[in-house]
Amino acid sequence: MKTLVLIDNDDLSRALLAQCLAGQGWRIFEANDGESGFALVETKRPAAIICDLRTPKRNGFKVCRTIRERPDLKDTRVVLTGVSRFANDRDTAFAAGADQYLPKPIVPAELLAALDQCRDLEPAAEKPVVVGPTKVRFWGVRGSIPTPGIQTAMFGGNTSCVEVRVGEQIIILDAGSGIRALGQALMREFRDKPLQLTMLVTHTHWDHIQGFPFFIPAYNPKAEVRIVGYEGAVHGLRGALFEQMQSAFFPVGLNQMASHVTFEELSEMDCEIGAVKVRTIFANHPGICLGYRLTTPRGDIVYMPDHEAYERHEIERQKLSGEVSAPNLDYARAQDEKVIQFIRDADVVIGDTQYDSVEYPTRLGWGHTCADDAVELAMKAGVKHFCLFHHDPDHNDDKLLAMISEAEARVAKAGSSMLVSAAREGAEIEL
């Protein structure tokens, strides 16, 4: 017997629809508002949902969009209903992801036809763990704003985007301007073959999402793009990407992308992506920003591109304010210790090193780390390979070479075996 959730705040409508489906092999659960209806969807995992557009607490459009943002509900059939016969409401229903829109009063034959292709949702068969090479490839390494030109040709001028491959599995870290070239490369590689991608977004500051409108796989109906992140301070994940693609800023809207682009806002700090276990930590950066630790069969990768070391920030703050507070300094050190534990023994750490020690005091509180502090924290954590990342727009190739030399000297002086490099577009690391 197939399961259906019926959401409508009109008792008579629910009774008529339930009567229409009687004897058709449906087990029906009813709700009179969108919020309780979606709670039923999460617990019952129905094959289909019938939802009125104008339900209280969460309207039908919102219910439908929320379902379409959930990869685990991608096979759920959504039928939106309503008294409206406006073409705009019908078009908006389909834009929200509805499989069908039926105006009231509903014709039983049309309803049964709309539900005819439904099947019960069963837990997906567990896929075997893919054990293959784990590779990290840099597509964008710059912070704040793209800086193309001769002076940045060696390390690259695109903003943050890193590709991680674990066997055949592809994970993308951030969607800065570097994701454009990544998308082109993926389409050349896969051509007409199916393509499954998971994108982990640290936060929605523009330099980390600005390349997404130019990401070709998102327009390809054969590609499944799952976008994962944490809800922002002002906008949700989907909302932030939608904002930058409004007609005032961009000629193509988010709703014109392929229907297999889904959004998932994390409610827990840990999750799994196939063979990869993902842990997160809140970074010290304005707004809501995450750092990711990917545990793969070949080793651990940490991606923390926007983070300001706590102790150095507090020391400089007290200097400027004239305040002397040992408790505040102790607290800052304790927060740094949490970061050390998060990156402990990682094989590769891609870390924020936007400023050098001279620049940092004039950029206090901007949410980025002095390279000296990042290297020190990585050595304390026993990191094997530390990559300088999120290069400042004013740092040309000569400056980055000097920063690498300084970091290597610091590591050598400490007697550490940690490898230090600066992330460079096109460079690849294999674990």
C-alpha positions in Angstrom: 0.0 0.0 0.0 1.4 3.4 -1.0 1.5 6.3 1.5 0.1 9.8 0.8 0.1 13.0 2.9 -2.9 15.2 2.4 -2.4 18.9 3.4 -5.5 21.1 3.3 -7.0 23.4 6.0 -10.5 22.8 4.6 -12.1 19.8 6.3 -14.6 19.2 3.4 -11.8 19.2 0.8 -9.8 16.7 2.7 -12.9 14.5 3.1 -13.7 14.6 -0.6 -10.1 13.8 -1.6 -9.9 11.0 0.8 -13.2 9.6 -0.5 -11.8 9.9 -4.1 -8.8 7.8 -3.2 -10.7 5.2 -1.1 -10.1 1.7 -2.5 -7.2 2.8 -4.7 -4.4 1.3 -2.5 -3.5 4.5 -0.6 -2.8 4.9 3.1 -3.6 8.6 3.8 -2.3 10.9 6.6 -4.0 14.2 6.9 -2.8 17.7 8.1 -4.6 21.0 8.2 -1.5 23.2 7.9 1.8 23.2 6.1 4.0 22.9 9.1 2.4 19.8 10.6 2.0 18.4 7.1 5.7 18.7 6.4 6.4 17.0 9.7 4.3 14.1 8.5 6.3 14.1 5.2 9.5 13.7 7.2 8.3 10.9 9.4 6.1 8.9 6.9 8.2 9.4 3.7 5.1 9.3 1.5 5.1 8.3 -2.2 3.0 11.4 -2.9 1.8 14.7 -1.3 -1.4 16.6 -2.1 -1.1 20.1 -0.8 -3.4 23.2 -1.1 -1.6 26.4 -2.1 -3.1 28.4 0.6 -2.4 26.4 3.7 -1.6 28.3 6.9 1.9 28.3 8.6 3.6 27.1 5.5 1.9 27.6 2.1 1.9 25.0 -0.7 4.6 26.7 -2.7 6.9 26.7 0.3 6.1 23.0 1.1 6.9 22.1 -2.4 10.2 24.0 -2.5 11.3 22.5 0.8 10.6 19.0 -0.5 12.5 19.7 -3.7 15.5 20.9 -1.7 15.7 17.5 0.0 17.6 14.8 -1.9 16.0 12.0 0.2 12.6 13.2 -1.1 13.5 13.6 -4.7 11.2 10.8 -5.8 8.2 12.1 -3.9 5.4 13.2 -6.2 3.9 16.6 -5.4 0.4 17.6 -6.5 -0.5 21.2 -5.6 -4.2 22.2 -5.5 -6.1 25.4 -5.2 -9.2 27.4 -6.0 -7.1 29.7 -8.1 -7.3 29.3 -11.9 -4.8 32.1 -12.5 -2.1 31.1 -15.0 0.5 32.7 -12.8 -0.3 30.5 -9.8 -0.2 27.4 -12.1 3.2 28.5 -13.5 4.6 29.3 -10.0 3.5 25.9 -8.8 5.5 24.2 -11.5 8.5 26.5 -10.9 8.4 25.5 -7.3 8.8 21.8 -8.4 5.3 20.5 -8.5 4.6 17.5 -10.6 1.0 18.6 -11.2 -1.4 21.5 -10.4 -5.1 20.7 -10.1 -7.6 23.5 -9.7 -10.6 22.9 -7.4 -13.1 21.3 -7.6 -10.8 18.4 -8.5 -11.9 15.9 -11.1 -11.3 12.4 -9.6 -9.9 11.0 -12.9 -7.4 13.8 -13.1 -6.2 13.2 -9.6 -5.8 9.5 -10.1 -3.9 10.1 -13.3 -1.6 12.5 -11.5 -0.8 9.8 -8.9 -0.6 6.9 -11.3 3.2 7.0 -11.5 3.8 7.0 -7.8 5.7 4.3 -6.0 6.6 3.7 -2.4 9.8 5.3 -1.2 12.1 2.6 0.2 15.5 3.1 1.9 18.1 3.2 -0.9 20.3 0.2 -1.1 23.5 0.9 0.7 26.2 1.5 -1.9 29.6 -0.2 -1.5 32.3 2.1 -0.2 34.4 3.3 -3.1 38.1 2.9 -2.3 40.2 4.6 -4.8 42.6 7.5 -5.0 41.8 10.7 -3.1 42.8 13.8 -5.0 42.5 17.5 -4.3 42.6 20.0 -7.2 42.6 23.7 -6.9 40.4 25.7 -9.3 40.2 29.0 -7.3 42.6 30.1 -4.6 42.0 33.9 -4.2 40.0 35.7 -1.5 37.7 38.7 -1.7 37.7 39.4 -5.4 39.1 37.8 -8.6 42.5 39.2 -9.6 43.4 38.1 -13.2 46.6 39.3 -14.7 50.3 38.9 -15.3 51.1 39.5 -11.6 49.0 36.6 -10.4 49.5 34.2 -13.3 51.6 31.7 -11.3 49.2 31.1 -8.4 45.9 32.2 -10.1 43.4 34.9 -9.6 40.0 33.1 -9.3 38.2 33.0 -6.0 37.7 29.9 -3.8 36.8 26.6 -5.4 38.4 23.2 -4.6 37.6 19.8 -6.1 38.0 16.6 -4.1 37.7 13.2 -5.7 37.4 10.1 -3.7 37.4 7.3 -6.2 34.6 8.3 -8.6 32.9 10.5 -6.1 33.2 14.3 -6.7 32.9 16.9 -3.9 33.2 20.6 -4.6 34.3 23.0 -1.9 32.8 26.5 -2.5 31.6 28.1 -5.7 33.9 31.1 -6.3 34.8 32.2 -9.8 37.1 29.1 -10.1 34.0 26.9 -10.4 33.4 28.1 -14.0 36.5 26.3 -15.3 35.8 23.3 -13.2 32.3 23.0 -14.7 33.7 23.2 -18.2 36.2 20.5 -17.4 33.5 18.2 -15.9 31.3 18.6 -19.0 34.3 17.7 -21.3 35.0 14.7 -19.1 31.5 13.3 -18.7 29.9 14.6 -21.9 26.6 12.7 -22.1 27.2 10.5 -19.1 25.3 11.0 -15.8 27.1 13.2 -13.4 26.6 13.4 -9.6 28.1 16.3 -7.6 28.0 17.4 -4.0 28.9 21.0 -3.3 29.9 22.1 0.3 29.5 25.8 0.8 31.4 27.3 3.7 29.3 30.5 3.7 27.5 32.8 1.3 29.9 35.8 1.1 30.1 36.7 -2.6 33.6 35.5 -3.3 32.5 32.0 -2.3 29.3 31.8 -4.5 29.9 34.2 -7.3 30.9 31.5 -9.8 27.8 29.4 -9.4 25.7 31.1 -12.1 28.4 30.2 -14.6 28.6 26.5 -13.5 27.5 24.6 -16.6 26.6 21.3 -15.0 23.8 23.1 -13.0 22.0 23.6 -16.4 22.5 20.1 -17.5 19.5 17.8 -16.9 21.7 14.8 -16.7 23.7 16.2 -13.8 22.6 16.0 -10.2 24.0 18.8 -8.1 23.5 18.6 -4.4 24.3 21.9 -2.6 25.0 21.6 1.1 25.7 24.3 3.7 24.5 25.9 6.9 21.8 28.5 7.1 23.2 32.0 6.8 22.8 34.8 9.2 20.4 36.7 6.9 19.5 34.4 4.0 19.2 30.7 3.7 21.5 28.8 1.3 19.1 28.8 -1.6 18.0 32.3 -1.0 21.5 33.7 -1.2 22.2 32.0 -4.5 18.8 33.1 -5.8 19.5 36.7 -4.8 22.6 37.0 -7.0 20.7 35.5 -9.9 17.8 38.0 -9.9 17.1 39.8 -13.1 18.7 43.1 -11.8 22.0 41.3 -11.4 22.0 38.3 -13.8 20.1 37.4 -17.0 19.4 33.8 -16.1 17.3 33.0 -13.0 18.0 30.1 -10.6 14.7 28.5 -11.6 16.0 28.2 -15.1 18.7 25.7 -13.9 18.1 22.0 -14.2 15.6 20.5 -11.8 18.2 18.2 -10.4 19.9 21.1 -8.4 18.9 20.5 -4.7 19.7 22.5 -1.6 20.2 21.0 1.9 20.8 23.2 4.9 22.7 21.3 7.7 21.0 21.0 11.0 23.7 18.7 12.5 27.4 19.4 12.5 28.3 16.0 11.0 27.1 14.2 7.9 28.1 11.5 5.4 28.6 11.9 1.6 29.0 8.4 0.3 32.3 7.0 1.4 33.3 10.4 3.0 32.5 11.4 6.6 32.1 15.1 7.0 32.6 17.1 10.2 32.1 20.8 10.5 33.2 23.6 12.8 32.0 27.2 13.1 34.8 29.5 11.9 35.7 32.9 13.4 34.4 34.9 10.5 31.6 37.5 10.2 28.2 35.9 9.9 27.8 32.1 9.8 30.8 30.3 8.3 31.9 26.7 8.4 35.1 24.8 8.2 34.9 21.2 6.8 36.9 18.1 7.6 36.5 15.3 5.1 37.5 11.8 6.3 38.2 9.7 3.2 39.5 6.1 2.9 42.9 7.6 2.0 43.2 10.3 4.7 41.7 13.5 6.0 41.3 16.9 4.3 40.4 20.1 6.2 39.1 23.1 4.3 38.9 26.2 6.4 39.3 29.2 4.0 37.9 32.0 6.1 38.9 32.1 9.8 40.6 34.5 12.1 42.8 33.0 14.8 41.3 33.9 18.2 44.4 34.5 20.3 46.1 36.9 17.9 42.8 38.8 17.4 42.5 39.2 21.2 46.1 40.4 21.7 45.8 43.0 19.0 42.3 44.1 20.2 43.7 44.6 23.7 46.6 46.6 22.3 44.2 49.0 20.5 41.8 49.4 23.3 44.3 49.6 26.1 42.4 46.9 27.9 44.2 44.2 29.8 42.1 41.1 30.4 43.7 37.7 31.2 40.3 35.9 31.2 39.5 37.1 27.7 43.0 36.0 26.5 42.5 32.6 28.2 39.1 32.2 26.5 40.6 33.1 23.1 43.4 30.4 23.6 40.7 27.9 24.4 38.9 28.6 21.2 42.2 28.2 19.2 42.6 24.8 21.0 39.2 23.7 19.6 40.5 24.5 16.1 43.7 22.6 16.8 41.7 19.6 17.8 39.5 19.9 14.7 42.5 19.8 12.3 44.5 17.4 14.5 46.7 15.0 12.4 45.0 15.9 9.1 46.8 14.9 5.9 46.0 18.2 4.2 44.8 21.5 5.6 43.7 24.2 3.2 43.8 27.2 5.5 43.2 30.9 5.6 46.5 32.9 5.3 45.2 36.1 3.8 47.6 38.5 5.6 51.2 38.6 6.8 52.2 39.8 10.2 52.6 43.4 9.0 49.2 43.6 7.4 47.2 41.9 10.0 46.9 44.6 12.7 45.3 47.0 10.2 42.8 44.4 9.2 41.8 43.3 12.7 38.3 41.8 12.9 38.0 41.2 9.1 37.7 37.4 9.7 41.0 36.3 8.2 44.2 34.9 9.7 47.8 36.0 9.8 49.9 33.4 8.0 52.3 33.0 10.9 49.4 32.0 13.2 47.9 29.6 10.8 51.3 27.8 10.3 51.8 27.7 14.1 48.4 26.2 14.8 48.9 23.6 12.0 52.3 22.5 13.5 50.7 22.2 17.0 48.0 20.0 15.5 50.5 17.7 13.8 49.2 18.5 10.3 51.2 16.7 7.5 50.7 19.3 4.7 49.5 22.9 5.1 48.4 24.9 2.1 48.3 28.7 2.3 44.9 29.7 0.8 42.5 32.6 0.3 45.3 34.8 -1.1 44.8 38.5 -0.7 43.9 40.4 -3.9 46.9 42.6 -3.3 49.3 39.7 -3.1 51.1 39.0 -6.4 53.1 36.0 -7.2 56.3 37.4 -5.8 54.6 38.1 -2.5 53.2 34.6 -2.2 56.6 33.1 -3.0 58.0 35.2 -0.1 55.2 34.0 2.2 56.0 30.4 1.4 59.7 31.0 2.1 58.8 32.6 5.4 56.5 29.7 6.4 59.1 27.1 5.5 61.7 28.9 7.6 59.3 28.9 10.5 58.6 25.2 10.1 62.3 24.4 9.9 63.1 26.5 13.0 60.5 24.6 14.9 62.0 21.2 13.8 58.7 20.2 12.3 58.3 17.9 9.3 55.2 19.6 8.1 55.1 20.3 4.3 54.1 23.9 3.4 52.9 25.1 0.1 50.7 27.8 -1.4 47.5 26.7 -3.2 47.9 27.3 -6.9 45.2 27.0 -9.6 45.6 23.7 -11.4 47.8 22.1 -8.7 46.8 18.7 -7.5 47.5 16.8 -4.3 47.0 13.0 -4.1 46.6 11.4 -0.6 
